[in-house]
Structures are given as C-alpha cells and as structure tokens.
Amino acid sequence: MNRREYLYSLAALGITATTTGWTFQNDQIMKRKIPGSSEELPVVGVGTWITFDVGSLEKDRKPLKEVLTQLVTQGGSVMDSSPMYGRSEQVVGDLSTELDINKKLFMATKVWTSGREAGIQQMNTSFQLLHRDQMDLMQVHNLIDFETHFKTLQQWKEEGRIRYIGITHYTDTAHSQLESIIRKNPIDFVQVNYSIDNQHAANSLFKVAQERNVAVIVNQPFGGGDLFERVANKQLPEWTKEFDCTGWGCFFLKFILANPAVTCVIPGTSRLTHMIDNLSAGVGRLPDEAQRKKMIALINA
C-alpha cells in the first residue's frame, strides 16, 4: 500500500489529519472494562522497551512526543515501562510532563529486583522518574521475587500509593506459573506474550484470567519479530476490509483484540505512522472467529 492508498484507507474509516496529528472523527478507540472494577481502559496503549530508551537530544525525543500526543489525541492512555528499560521511565515522565498530559495517562511500570528494601527503593525511583505520586499499575516484572514484592504492593494499594497490582512475563514456559499465582492471589492484571503466531496464552491462561476477573495486557503483539517480514511488500487481502483493517500492524492487533480475554495491547513504537496504524486497530469492527481462522491461515502460508 503506497502513501496515497494508506491515507485513503484511513479516510474511509473517518481518520483525518489535524494540526496536532490524526483523529478518528466518528469515535475514539474502543475501551474495555477492567474486570472487578467500573473503570475502562482504551484497548491500545504503548510499550516503551527499546523505543523510549533515548537520550536528551531533541532529535531523539521529538518522535516520541508525537507518539505520546497521538496516543492521547485518539483517547488512548496506557503507557507501560520498567526499570529494566534503561532510560524509558525518565523519558516518559519528562515528555508527558512537558506535554502536560501526564495526568491523562494510565501509567504502568514494574519492580525488577530482589529483596523488600531494594524493591521499595526501586519503585520509589520509578515514582520520581515518572513524575507520579500515585502509580496506576505496579507489576512484578517477570515474577522476580514475587512473594516479597506482593506483600509490599498489597500494603501500598491499601494506602493508595498504587491503584492496581500486576504480574508479567514474556515466555510461554512461565504461563503455568502465572496461572498458579492468579488462582491463589488477588491480582488485578497479568501481562503476557500473545500474537497471531504464538497463541499459547489462549490455551489456558486467558481462561483462568477471565475466571478470576484479572485484566490481560498483551506484550510482544508482533510475535518474535518476523511477522512484518512475512508480509513485506504484500497487499492486505480485500476481505480484511470486512473488519475495517487499514494496515498490517492493525491486522495483527485486531487479531489479538478479537479475543475477549484481552483488555489492552501495548505495541512499542517511536514512529507516528506506526502509532496511527496501531491505534486504528481499536476503531471499527473486529474479526469474528471465522475471519480469525482466515487470518491465521494467511500468515501461516
């Protein structure tokens, strides 16, 4: 799809340019309820691994300002980071404050260390870097010292320092452990890998999350990194218009969002055009089960 065709496809969905970026004229991106609460989250957010780990130069930060502005313009809010992601927390905190949108974001980060005091110190640093007195979601990153940090997070939630407690991982081999934890503990969010070329999380973990009223955030939505290589220089099939698909990023994300267990997906990007494509996945129709099977067959072929 060339640029003119791409812009035309966006316009067909009511997505048009404004002075601040792009806007979905008919509706902002869809939202889904956080299980066990009355709060709703936009279904597309932003992950910050690698993409937001930049220095202070304007040339490095300007594209990220455009991504953040676009997110909020379209009604998005979820930003996910971690101390593991280098300078990402600081960059998100600095830019969102500079743009005066920090309070509009659903800020999620993680604790990624061992030991109670080390965890408290690391989380306090995250509060400072992200310019927050209260964190929307604090997650135990890759289940590192979960038992220790969970006790701290329960206390902080009671005190109002954090709003939700989460756990994360990115490998299939950890899914059974995630299941076990959310069966036994009052967890609000689980963040896990899931994509059109790796649906392992849907085998059992998603069902347990739904049974336990646990919200699901999807990381690694573009799989192991070769999905875009598979479709390079290939046109979207005509039948993808049946669920308002505008690009390959949109295609991969709509597949994920069509699973009712998924609350939000957090693709990472530092490019405005990719951000627009990602956000368009949350607009219009989603594929039904028959269409999802066609999508899988297309990618497998």
BALOBA-1460 file (C-alpha; in Angstrom, 3 decimals):
// residues 301
<rec num="1" residu="m" x="0.000" y="0.000" z="0.000"/>
<rec num="2" residu="n" x="1.520" y="3.323" z="-1.029"/>
<rec num="3" residu="r" x="1.104" y="6.521" z="0.951"/>
<rec num="4" residu="r" x="-1.900" y="7.746" z="-1.062"/>
<rec num="5" residu="e" x="-3.710" y="4.415" z="-0.680"/>
<rec num="6" residu="y" x="-2.872" y="4.342" z="3.011"/>
<rec num="7" residu="l" x="-4.286" y="7.821" z="3.582"/>
<rec num="8" residu="y" x="-7.372" y="6.920" z="1.585"/>
<rec num="9" residu="s" x="-7.949" y="3.820" z="3.713"/>
<rec num="10" residu="l" x="-7.679" y="5.923" z="6.868"/>
<rec num="11" residu="a" x="-10.114" y="8.478" z="5.488"/>
<rec num="12" residu="a" x="-12.576" y="5.670" z="4.751"/>
<rec num="13" residu="l" x="-12.657" y="4.981" z="8.476"/>
<rec num="14" residu="g" x="-13.092" y="8.647" z="9.295"/>
<rec num="15" residu="i" x="-9.453" y="9.095" z="10.291"/>
<rec num="16" residu="t" x="-8.240" y="12.501" z="9.142"/>
<rec num="17" residu="a" x="-5.334" y="14.842" z="9.701"/>
<rec num="18" residu="t" x="-5.497" y="17.723" z="12.180"/>
<rec num="19" residu="t" x="-2.999" y="20.361" z="13.245"/>
<rec num="20" residu="t" x="-1.941" y="18.160" z="16.178"/>
<rec num="21" residu="g" x="-1.875" y="14.826" z="14.374"/>
<rec num="22" residu="w" x="-4.595" y="12.425" z="13.278"/>
<rec num="23" residu="t" x="-8.066" y="11.986" z="14.676"/>
<rec num="24" residu="f" x="-10.760" y="9.352" z="14.374"/>
<rec num="25" residu="q" x="-13.750" y="11.520" z="13.597"/>
<rec num="26" residu="n" x="-16.511" y="9.035" z="14.330"/>
<rec num="27" residu="d" x="-15.221" y="7.537" z="17.546"/>
<rec num="28" residu="q" x="-12.091" y="7.342" z="19.612"/>
<rec num="29" residu="i" x="-10.567" y="3.931" z="20.182"/>
<rec num="30" residu="m" x="-12.745" y="1.416" z="21.976"/>
<rec num="31" residu="k" x="-12.436" y="0.735" z="25.686"/>
<rec num="32" residu="r" x="-12.803" y="-2.375" z="27.770"/>
<rec num="33" residu="k" x="-13.701" y="-2.700" z="31.410"/>
<rec num="34" residu="i" x="-11.049" y="-3.667" z="33.916"/>
<rec num="35" residu="p" x="-12.554" y="-6.837" z="35.460"/>
<rec num="36" residu="g" x="-13.710" y="-6.362" z="39.003"/>
<rec num="37" residu="s" x="-13.929" y="-2.578" z="38.675"/>
<rec num="38" residu="s" x="-16.041" y="0.086" z="36.988"/>
<rec num="39" residu="e" x="-13.040" y="1.577" z="35.167"/>
<rec num="40" residu="e" x="-12.500" y="1.179" z="31.441"/>
<rec num="41" residu="l" x="-9.190" y="1.185" z="29.572"/>
<rec num="42" residu="p" x="-8.513" y="2.057" z="25.922"/>
<rec num="43" residu="v" x="-7.625" y="-1.191" z="24.158"/>
<rec num="44" residu="v" x="-4.395" y="0.085" z="22.551"/>
<rec num="45" residu="g" x="-1.521" y="1.515" z="24.568"/>
<rec num="46" residu="v" x="2.238" y="1.902" z="24.177"/>
<rec num="47" residu="g" x="5.110" y="-0.254" z="25.371"/>
<rec num="48" residu="t" x="8.419" y="1.510" z="25.945"/>
<rec num="49" residu="w" x="11.055" y="-1.220" z="25.779"/>
<rec num="50" residu="i" x="13.918" y="-0.014" z="23.494"/>
<rec num="51" residu="t" x="11.804" y="2.644" z="21.743"/>
<rec num="52" residu="f" x="11.776" y="5.117" z="24.653"/>
<rec num="53" residu="d" x="15.315" y="4.379" z="25.836"/>
<rec num="54" residu="v" x="16.829" y="7.530" z="24.343"/>
<rec num="55" residu="g" x="18.946" y="10.454" z="25.482"/>
<rec num="56" residu="s" x="18.041" y="14.111" z="25.921"/>
<rec num="57" residu="l" x="18.645" y="15.284" z="22.341"/>
<rec num="58" residu="e" x="15.627" y="16.873" z="20.690"/>
<rec num="59" residu="k" x="16.074" y="14.799" z="17.526"/>
<rec num="60" residu="d" x="15.662" y="11.635" z="19.610"/>
<rec num="61" residu="r" x="12.780" y="12.863" z="21.731"/>
<rec num="62" residu="k" x="10.672" y="14.697" z="19.151"/>
<rec num="63" residu="p" x="9.305" y="11.498" z="17.511"/>
<rec num="64" residu="l" x="8.341" y="10.215" z="20.951"/>
<rec num="65" residu="k" x="6.463" y="13.427" z="21.693"/>
<rec num="66" residu="e" x="4.475" y="12.815" z="18.509"/>
<rec num="67" residu="v" x="3.701" y="9.253" z="19.611"/>
<rec num="68" residu="l" x="2.509" y="10.417" z="23.050"/>
<rec num="69" residu="t" x="0.458" y="13.255" z="21.593"/>
<rec num="70" residu="q" x="-1.166" y="10.884" z="19.115"/>
<rec num="71" residu="l" x="-1.998" y="8.395" z="21.857"/>
<rec num="72" residu="v" x="-3.856" y="10.966" z="23.937"/>
<rec num="73" residu="t" x="-5.469" y="12.658" z="20.919"/>
<rec num="74" residu="q" x="-7.109" y="9.360" z="19.988"/>
<rec num="75" residu="g" x="-8.325" y="8.715" z="23.520"/>
<rec num="76" residu="g" x="-5.554" y="6.303" z="24.489"/>
<rec num="77" residu="s" x="-3.838" y="6.372" z="27.856"/>
<rec num="78" residu="v" x="-1.898" y="3.192" z="28.734"/>
<rec num="79" residu="m" x="1.876" y="3.587" z="28.985"/>
<rec num="80" residu="d" x="3.900" y="0.594" z="30.130"/>
<rec num="81" residu="s" x="7.517" y="0.829" z="31.288"/>
<rec num="82" residu="s" x="10.062" y="-0.756" z="33.639"/>
<rec num="83" residu="p" x="13.381" y="-0.028" z="35.355"/>
<rec num="84" residu="m" x="14.682" y="-2.751" z="33.037"/>
<rec num="85" residu="y" x="14.077" y="-0.499" z="30.030"/>
<rec num="86" residu="g" x="17.040" y="1.811" z="30.507"/>
<rec num="87" residu="r" x="16.016" y="5.483" z="30.396"/>
<rec num="88" residu="s" x="12.442" y="4.813" z="29.319"/>
<rec num="89" residu="e" x="10.771" y="5.737" z="32.607"/>
<rec num="90" residu="q" x="12.571" y="9.069" z="32.748"/>
<rec num="91" residu="v" x="11.769" y="9.846" z="29.111"/>
<rec num="92" residu="v" x="8.079" y="9.049" z="29.585"/>
<rec num="93" residu="g" x="7.948" y="11.157" z="32.740"/>
<rec num="94" residu="d" x="9.794" y="14.101" z="31.203"/>
<rec num="95" residu="l" x="7.881" y="14.178" z="27.917"/>
<rec num="96" residu="s" x="4.421" y="13.601" z="29.379"/>
<rec num="97" residu="t" x="5.033" y="16.421" z="31.864"/>
<rec num="98" residu="e" x="6.382" y="18.720" z="29.162"/>
<rec num="99" residu="l" x="3.315" y="17.988" z="27.023"/>
<rec num="100" residu="d" x="1.030" y="18.438" z="30.061"/>
<rec num="101" residu="i" x="-0.559" y="15.007" z="29.593"/>
<rec num="102" residu="n" x="0.989" y="13.096" z="32.493"/>
<rec num="103" residu="k" x="-2.276" y="13.006" z="34.454"/>
<rec num="104" residu="k" x="-4.143" y="11.783" z="31.387"/>
<rec num="105" residu="l" x="-2.029" y="8.631" z="31.178"/>
<rec num="106" residu="f" x="-2.693" y="5.272" z="32.786"/>
<rec num="107" residu="m" x="0.862" y="4.802" z="33.996"/>
<rec num="108" residu="a" x="2.109" y="1.254" z="34.422"/>
<rec num="109" residu="t" x="5.590" y="0.227" z="35.465"/>
<rec num="110" residu="k" x="7.299" y="-2.634" z="37.259"/>
<rec num="111" residu="v" x="9.539" y="-3.729" z="40.093"/>
<rec num="112" residu="w" x="12.505" y="-5.708" z="38.817"/>
<rec num="113" residu="t" x="14.836" y="-6.660" z="41.639"/>
<rec num="114" residu="s" x="15.125" y="-8.979" z="44.652"/>
<rec num="115" residu="g" x="14.562" y="-8.097" z="48.287"/>
<rec num="116" residu="r" x="11.995" y="-5.959" z="50.087"/>
<rec num="117" residu="e" x="14.109" y="-2.834" z="50.627"/>
<rec num="118" residu="a" x="15.625" y="-2.987" z="47.150"/>
<rec num="119" residu="g" x="12.129" y="-3.265" z="45.706"/>
<rec num="120" residu="i" x="10.838" y="-0.309" z="47.696"/>
<rec num="121" residu="q" x="13.830" y="1.809" z="46.673"/>
<rec num="122" residu="q" x="13.419" y="0.881" z="43.011"/>
<rec num="123" residu="m" x="9.705" y="1.615" z="42.999"/>
<rec num="124" residu="n" x="10.209" y="4.957" z="44.727"/>
<rec num="125" residu="t" x="12.704" y="5.838" z="41.996"/>
<rec num="126" residu="s" x="10.094" y="4.931" z="39.370"/>
<rec num="127" residu="f" x="7.608" y="7.296" z="41.024"/>
<rec num="128" residu="q" x="10.165" y="10.098" z="40.759"/>
<rec num="129" residu="l" x="11.176" y="9.360" z="37.170"/>
<rec num="130" residu="l" x="7.574" y="9.121" z="36.001"/>
<rec num="131" residu="h" x="6.619" y="12.270" z="37.953"/>
<rec num="132" residu="r" x="3.908" y="10.462" z="39.884"/>
<rec num="133" residu="d" x="2.637" y="10.497" z="43.462"/>
<rec num="134" residu="q" x="0.353" y="7.580" z="42.655"/>
<rec num="135" residu="m" x="1.025" y="4.765" z="40.167"/>
<rec num="136" residu="d" x="-1.923" y="3.340" z="38.271"/>
<rec num="137" residu="l" x="-0.401" y="-0.122" z="37.911"/>
<rec num="138" residu="m" x="2.682" y="-1.617" z="39.545"/>
<rec num="139" residu="q" x="3.713" y="-5.027" z="38.228"/>
<rec num="140" residu="v" x="6.205" y="-7.634" z="39.401"/>
<rec num="141" residu="h" x="8.426" y="-7.889" z="36.345"/>
<rec num="142" residu="n" x="8.948" y="-11.482" z="35.149"/>
<rec num="143" residu="l" x="7.848" y="-12.656" z="38.617"/>
<rec num="144" residu="i" x="11.210" y="-11.687" z="40.157"/>
<rec num="145" residu="d" x="10.851" y="-12.251" z="43.946"/>
<rec num="146" residu="f" x="7.066" y="-12.146" z="43.623"/>
<rec num="147" residu="e" x="6.216" y="-13.224" z="47.171"/>
<rec num="148" residu="t" x="8.285" y="-10.408" z="48.699"/>
<rec num="149" residu="h" x="7.064" y="-7.638" z="46.424"/>
<rec num="150" residu="f" x="3.427" y="-8.730" z="46.534"/>
<rec num="151" residu="k" x="3.280" y="-8.010" z="50.271"/>
<rec num="152" residu="t" x="4.620" y="-4.503" z="49.677"/>
<rec num="153" residu="l" x="2.192" y="-3.907" z="46.802"/>
<rec num="154" residu="q" x="-0.785" y="-5.017" z="48.870"/>
<rec num="155" residu="q" x="0.160" y="-2.506" z="51.555"/>
<rec num="156" residu="w" x="0.730" y="0.265" z="49.013"/>
<rec num="157" residu="k" x="-2.618" y="-0.437" z="47.378"/>
<rec num="158" residu="e" x="-4.369" y="-0.153" z="50.747"/>
<rec num="159" residu="e" x="-2.544" y="3.143" z="51.338"/>
<rec num="160" residu="g" x="-3.475" y="4.454" z="47.881"/>
<rec num="161" residu="r" x="0.064" y="4.686" z="46.534"/>
<rec num="162" residu="i" x="-0.836" y="2.309" z="43.706"/>
<rec num="163" residu="r" x="-4.235" y="1.529" z="42.201"/>
<rec num="164" residu="y" x="-3.695" y="-1.929" z="40.738"/>
<rec num="165" residu="i" x="-1.307" y="-4.865" z="41.227"/>
<rec num="166" residu="g" x="0.035" y="-6.865" z="38.290"/>
<rec num="167" residu="i" x="2.425" y="-9.629" z="37.285"/>
<rec num="168" residu="t" x="4.246" y="-10.016" z="33.981"/>
<rec num="169" residu="h" x="6.191" y="-12.415" z="31.822"/>
<rec num="170" residu="y" x="7.112" y="-12.841" z="28.178"/>
<rec num="171" residu="t" x="7.728" y="-16.566" z="27.676"/>
<rec num="172" residu="d" x="5.361" y="-19.499" z="27.165"/>
<rec num="173" residu="t" x="7.138" y="-21.537" z="29.827"/>
<rec num="174" residu="a" x="6.019" y="-19.050" z="32.507"/>
<rec num="175" residu="h" x="2.292" y="-19.241" z="31.687"/>
<rec num="176" residu="s" x="1.572" y="-22.068" z="34.120"/>
<rec num="177" residu="q" x="3.276" y="-20.136" z="36.911"/>
<rec num="178" residu="l" x="1.235" y="-17.038" z="36.082"/>
<rec num="179" residu="e" x="-1.910" y="-19.163" z="36.237"/>
<rec num="180" residu="s" x="-0.976" y="-20.541" z="39.630"/>
<rec num="181" residu="i" x="-0.343" y="-17.075" z="41.057"/>
<rec num="182" residu="i" x="-3.606" y="-15.530" z="39.871"/>
<rec num="183" residu="r" x="-5.533" y="-18.536" z="41.179"/>
<rec num="184" residu="k" x="-4.099" y="-18.032" z="44.670"/>
<rec num="185" residu="n" x="-3.682" y="-14.246" z="44.969"/>
<rec num="186" residu="p" x="-5.806" y="-11.116" z="44.419"/>
<rec num="187" residu="i" x="-4.057" y="-9.956" z="41.246"/>
<rec num="188" residu="d" x="-5.614" y="-7.186" z="39.131"/>
<rec num="189" residu="f" x="-3.555" y="-7.505" z="35.932"/>
<rec num="190" residu="v" x="-1.499" y="-10.113" z="34.155"/>
<rec num="191" residu="q" x="0.775" y="-9.044" z="31.305"/>
<rec num="192" residu="v" x="1.797" y="-11.770" z="28.892"/>
<rec num="193" residu="n" x="3.041" y="-12.524" z="25.378"/>
<rec num="194" residu="y" x="0.383" y="-13.307" z="22.757"/>
<rec num="195" residu="s" x="0.276" y="-12.883" z="18.988"/>
<rec num="196" residu="i" x="-1.145" y="-14.365" z="15.821"/>
<rec num="197" residu="d" x="1.923" y="-16.604" z="15.501"/>
<rec num="198" residu="n" x="2.045" y="-17.560" z="19.196"/>
<rec num="199" residu="q" x="-1.323" y="-18.205" z="20.816"/>
<rec num="200" residu="h" x="-0.076" y="-20.290" z="23.736"/>
<rec num="201" residu="a" x="-1.551" y="-17.911" z="26.327"/>
<rec num="202" residu="a" x="-5.040" y="-18.590" z="24.972"/>
<rec num="203" residu="n" x="-4.758" y="-22.322" z="25.710"/>
<rec num="204" residu="s" x="-5.406" y="-21.948" z="29.433"/>
<rec num="205" residu="l" x="-4.066" y="-18.725" z="30.954"/>
<rec num="206" residu="f" x="-6.690" y="-16.440" z="29.390"/>
<rec num="207" residu="k" x="-9.486" y="-18.658" z="30.674"/>
<rec num="208" residu="v" x="-8.103" y="-18.556" z="34.216"/>
<rec num="209" residu="a" x="-7.740" y="-14.766" z="33.972"/>
<rec num="210" residu="q" x="-11.386" y="-14.440" z="32.987"/>
<rec num="211" residu="e" x="-12.485" y="-16.765" z="35.793"/>
<rec num="212" residu="r" x="-10.502" y="-14.741" z="38.343"/>
<rec num="213" residu="n" x="-11.529" y="-11.309" z="36.983"/>
<rec num="214" residu="v" x="-7.959" y="-10.444" z="36.018"/>
<rec num="215" residu="a" x="-7.295" y="-7.887" z="33.267"/>
<rec num="216" residu="v" x="-4.948" y="-9.016" z="30.487"/>
<rec num="217" residu="i" x="-2.304" y="-6.774" z="28.922"/>
<rec num="218" residu="v" x="-0.623" y="-8.256" z="25.858"/>
<rec num="219" residu="n" x="3.076" y="-7.713" z="25.201"/>
<rec num="220" residu="q" x="5.026" y="-8.891" z="22.152"/>
<rec num="221" residu="p" x="1.916" y="-8.464" z="19.961"/>
<rec num="222" residu="f" x="4.002" y="-8.701" z="16.803"/>
<rec num="223" residu="g" x="5.447" y="-12.052" z="17.839"/>
<rec num="224" residu="g" x="9.079" y="-12.950" z="17.578"/>
<rec num="225" residu="g" x="9.829" y="-10.081" z="15.223"/>
<rec num="226" residu="d" x="9.410" y="-11.682" z="11.831"/>
<rec num="227" residu="l" x="5.699" y="-11.066" z="11.253"/>
<rec num="228" residu="f" x="6.296" y="-7.903" z="9.268"/>
<rec num="229" residu="e" x="8.995" y="-9.687" z="7.268"/>
<rec num="230" residu="r" x="6.460" y="-12.323" z="6.268"/>
<rec num="231" residu="v" x="4.110" y="-9.703" z="4.827"/>
<rec num="232" residu="a" x="6.719" y="-7.329" z="3.406"/>
<rec num="233" residu="n" x="5.636" y="-5.921" z="0.028"/>
<rec num="234" residu="k" x="2.337" y="-7.804" z="0.224"/>
<rec num="235" residu="q" x="-1.091" y="-6.214" z="-0.105"/>
<rec num="236" residu="l" x="-3.745" y="-6.641" z="2.537"/>
<rec num="237" residu="p" x="-6.414" y="-9.027" z="1.208"/>
<rec num="238" residu="e" x="-9.680" y="-7.398" z="0.186"/>
<rec num="239" residu="w" x="-11.585" y="-9.370" z="2.818"/>
<rec num="240" residu="t" x="-9.767" y="-7.563" z="5.650"/>
<rec num="241" residu="k" x="-11.991" y="-4.558" z="4.900"/>
<rec num="242" residu="e" x="-14.794" y="-6.584" z="6.463"/>
<rec num="243" residu="f" x="-13.290" y="-5.728" z="9.855"/>
<rec num="244" residu="d" x="-12.002" y="-2.263" z="8.989"/>
<rec num="245" residu="c" x="-8.333" y="-3.165" z="8.638"/>
<rec num="246" residu="t" x="-6.051" y="-0.389" z="7.394"/>
<rec num="247" residu="g" x="-2.538" y="-1.848" z="7.644"/>
<rec num="248" residu="w" x="-0.532" y="-4.876" z="8.695"/>
<rec num="249" residu="g" x="0.033" y="-3.535" z="12.213"/>
<rec num="250" residu="c" x="-3.704" y="-3.026" z="12.506"/>
<rec num="251" residu="f" x="-4.212" y="-6.566" z="11.152"/>
<rec num="252" residu="f" x="-2.015" y="-8.190" z="13.809"/>
<rec num="253" residu="l" x="-3.512" y="-6.128" z="16.641"/>
<rec num="254" residu="k" x="-7.140" y="-6.669" z="15.632"/>
<rec num="255" residu="f" x="-6.498" y="-10.403" z="15.739"/>
<rec num="256" residu="i" x="-5.412" y="-10.034" z="19.383"/>
<rec num="257" residu="l" x="-8.212" y="-7.671" z="20.378"/>
<rec num="258" residu="a" x="-10.799" y="-10.050" z="18.934"/>
<rec num="259" residu="n" x="-10.050" y="-12.323" z="21.898"/>
<rec num="260" residu="p" x="-12.481" y="-11.191" z="24.635"/>
<rec num="261" residu="a" x="-9.995" y="-12.017" z="27.394"/>
<rec num="262" residu="v" x="-7.664" y="-9.235" z="26.227"/>
<rec num="263" residu="t" x="-8.077" y="-5.872" z="27.937"/>
<rec num="264" residu="c" x="-5.286" y="-3.920" z="26.268"/>
<rec num="265" residu="v" x="-2.378" y="-4.445" z="23.887"/>
<rec num="266" residu="i" x="0.862" y="-2.453" z="24.181"/>
<rec num="267" residu="p" x="2.901" y="-2.414" z="20.956"/>
<rec num="268" residu="g" x="6.077" y="-0.365" z="21.178"/>
<rec num="269" residu="t" x="6.907" y="2.259" z="18.590"/>
<rec num="270" residu="s" x="8.792" y="5.506" z="18.118"/>
<rec num="271" residu="r" x="7.159" y="6.371" z="14.787"/>
<rec num="272" residu="l" x="3.995" y="8.406" z="14.340"/>
<rec num="273" residu="t" x="2.860" y="6.447" z="11.269"/>
<rec num="274" residu="h" x="3.136" y="3.190" z="13.200"/>
<rec num="275" residu="m" x="1.277" y="4.734" z="16.140"/>
<rec num="276" residu="i" x="-1.581" y="5.701" z="13.814"/>
<rec num="277" residu="d" x="-1.704" y="2.188" z="12.393"/>
<rec num="278" residu="n" x="-1.633" y="0.657" z="15.871"/>
<rec num="279" residu="l" x="-4.411" y="2.875" z="17.178"/>
<rec num="280" residu="s" x="-6.605" y="2.136" z="14.169"/>
<rec num="281" residu="a" x="-6.849" y="-1.437" z="15.473"/>
<rec num="282" residu="g" x="-9.093" y="-0.077" z="18.213"/>
<rec num="283" residu="v" x="-11.508" y="1.540" z="15.760"/>
<rec num="284" residu="g" x="-14.323" y="-0.144" z="13.854"/>
<rec num="285" residu="r" x="-15.147" y="-3.825" z="13.671"/>
<rec num="286" residu="l" x="-13.082" y="-6.738" z="14.946"/>
<rec num="287" residu="p" x="-12.744" y="-10.067" z="13.133"/>
<rec num="288" residu="d" x="-15.102" y="-12.878" z="14.089"/>
<rec num="289" residu="e" x="-13.925" y="-16.445" z="14.672"/>
<rec num="290" residu="a" x="-14.173" y="-17.439" z="11.024"/>
<rec num="291" residu="q" x="-12.211" y="-14.374" z="9.968"/>
<rec num="292" residu="r" x="-9.562" y="-15.052" z="12.610"/>
<rec num="293" residu="k" x="-9.042" y="-18.513" z="11.126"/>
<rec num="294" residu="k" x="-8.540" y="-16.935" z="7.705"/>
<rec num="295" residu="m" x="-6.015" y="-14.527" z="9.236"/>
<rec num="296" residu="i" x="-4.055" y="-17.399" z="10.775"/>
<rec num="297" residu="a" x="-4.083" y="-19.347" z="7.511"/>
<rec num="298" residu="l" x="-2.862" y="-16.273" z="5.632"/>
<rec num="299" residu="i" x="0.116" y="-15.751" z="7.941"/>
<rec num="300" residu="n" x="0.969" y="-19.453" z="8.064"/>
<rec num="301" residu="a" x="1.006" y="-19.526" z="4.295"/>
